[in-house]
């Protein structure tokens, strides 16, 4: 992977930063955030402005270009990747390390007095605007909204915004109709005494209307906004997708409906002016509810006194708690996904020793096996197929320049998942196709102990996920090891593979308490730069736990793994496990045998079934 | 303990809330926070306004009185105590429980439209003012500063503000002179480009000048403020304490000093006008540094654009990291404290079976033994001496009405500590003087497992204490149990027994990372209302840990117990301990024998020594 040469692009950007065509006053700095106008994590090609200007295409990062400098902030998952993809024009700012300045502090340290710092108000979330703008103001600078995106002005071959057909989801998948979701939302609005709710996140629009799209790779969403009033529903969406009879029928666009369920379809681009009109028509005490992560542009459309901002919207919270039909769908999806991975790993065991399997071939093979499963739609993220040192690049994606051949001498890490009509999967397994070293086994076993500590944890109702994060690290910490990423994220139901409002991380303090029905990942890891990467990830469902006592009648919760793929026992140093941990592995593998074994049998995949049986032999701990 | 009858007082308060003598417009609500003008946790009698109006005298709580209601917010430590001490005029708001409204939400729900809510601007911290004022404004109400404290207007026999003599601490205790502390502070000020620093917390003033006082019971502090400029030092303090030759000598008040170390002594009450003068004289870009917990009144004295507010001041952070001499002092104090407790427990073992020892007698005896130790100054907080059901009242203090006799049938919990010239102690032991039930032992052992999990934890440099909190709860959680308080707090060095900026709590998100030299408590518990309370508390020092590996060269930390008092093995169900936990107890007891044994021997306390030896017999775990 050679870095993108950005000298010319930066020169052009610095020119438009001073051009009266685009800015009222010359800018001394321009911020290029990661997201799109919906603050999506995964974005369409037309929104990959930060990757375009810098070359760094990881999922998280913010670029800031000043007259003299170009700097990129990203987190521990991407330190190596960013360093590889960016040329010498760029300084890498490693977030999470002690000496790394915040964007604000850095700007203040490099800017001349009274500088103007520009940003696209549609791309920057309101909460970030507020923080950044305050810090700059205190230091005598100004954060200014720049209407036209300056990257777009120099991006001559910028692709078009996608506008793909929609898919409708019936009650057998969603469990709740969109009408009932609107009713529930309005009741939350009434509770908070707000009259309007603005849906800005793409997965929230998709969830609310029981629709799916494919405008963004890996995420079954579509570009749209919605504004829900107590008696009106406005859906802002482009293209002829609303002409599709199935969609019209699903949304009852042509039916005689009670007016409060009649959906008004409006152009995507009209959201700002419509919202401004809503804002202008408000009487005192009338409030508009927005996420505090909605764009600055949309937030500003509502006068400050009328805004009701929350870190998580009621849709985000409702979406996170899966109902019985969604949970069943997630179970089905994970069974199919496990079948595909048993096939893959069985195939790899045979093929890797031949020296013909590269990371890309393995990733493609994983997709091939998944695509044979019923209801497969697409992958849920770019497959991380990484062997040896590539495994230490936490969000690595193999490309021809880095593509390494799997061998019997290196650890192989595969983090992959898919979108099925009934659910979303995300699973990481770390394998060795030869004989792992004692040190590799030791590290793997610490990671496994952390994985089990979270998966088997019992905790009171109302506990926030971040309180569980240290359980995943304790065994590593004991030996002076750690990993520089969170332990888990929420997972959508045939929706985004990363979703809020819950998670398991030392960083996430604003997470909502875990509730039965929520689904998160459990994925501790350990990475040695230049050598190997280890991660063990299951998707787990929050379920009620039976406990001996019940303090204050609060009830307890624990996790049930939805992912049912063998954890390679060859990598485990059994003597580092407690008996309880050993039992956990054996019970887990017994369940894999039963559930996935039955499905492999049903699908007539006998060779993969034999592989599964062999991989799930019980561990025996020497006392 | 019978509740205080507050009907008449509330009537009087509601009258002054409407009286034009005190308020410009009638108030619909008046907030009575817990603290004094320095946001102290422990306060002088003249500042116990919340206790005066409500009867509830726990260390944390906020009262709000409206025309119709009187409500008290407090946390889990005080639910029972507050319920006992308040009459039916009061509604108890149990903080931390799911359905308890915040003060803001409650006010909004009960106030008539456009209400005025009053508060003393010297008592409310600026950060709380900001939050409360914003929430009220959004709901159409106003938070208004009321110059005269309305409680004081109806408190006819309010005691005088104390003004006791000062004590000077020389370098052998503090390790650093006040001049060097001023130099270090000014260098932090220069780093942040601020010209002035306002010292508002009493323990910060005491620490900065290496002075101690006794204006507030249990906390060796004195009423004062300081304002430090780059070339000036102003100390705001009343009385003739500055006439004491030792103090004059210590502060070099009569020496010919470089002007930047010359201390100007000013009246305590002149802080506001002096600060307003500082505020008025600032040029653009000149900043004044205050804690964001400083009072609203002082914060407002500095125009907004000139304020530099941080959650923790540089003094607070420097004070938390004890130097070698302070650490040695803390060790000495804890050895003396352990000697006193060995004497006490030996005495209790003999006396309790006679049925003559009450909670108060036991507490007095503990104080008697402590006062025999060299350098004893006073207790560091009101002794929690509680047996049976009283043990479940987390911050219980025995009074004649509740005073229970210790017996061989009940669990006894003693949480106590002292101020010695060389350090501050805080220790909790839970004992049974007869035969504990299997259930009592089970609960005790879970608490012990939590205590050990924190004490023995190894974690990377830079870890915040709140990430360790769940370790203390895990064994309890596994059985559906928990406790409704944090796990640990910072401890001062011959200063406040509770201090920031570090701690171990599920609630504390703004804590600073733990560093070698910091000192915190480790005190998980378990409480059954109406039955018993269990808590095991040591004060522990953060020290570097040796680990097998060293990820990213970050280094690791762990804890060393400073408290060396036997943990009653009779209460332990050894079979619930792992071998590692069992070893921890045995190693700890071995150290108690060695260190405290030697001191008991030296002090000729042979009976207590025999008790220590017997109580530190190694546990044997049946495999």
Interface residues (C-beta under 8 A of the other chain):
Chain A: X98 X138 X140 X285 X305 X457 X458 X459 X460 X462 X467 X468 X469 X470 X471 X474 X476 X477 X478 X479 X480 X481 X482 X506 X509 X547 X548 X549 X550 X551 X552 X554 X556 X578
Chain B: X98 X138 X140 X285 X305 X457 X458 X459 X460 X462 X467 X468 X469 X470 X471 X473 X474 X476 X477 X478 X479 X480 X481 X482 X506 X509 X547 X548 X549 X550 X551 X552 X554 X556 X578
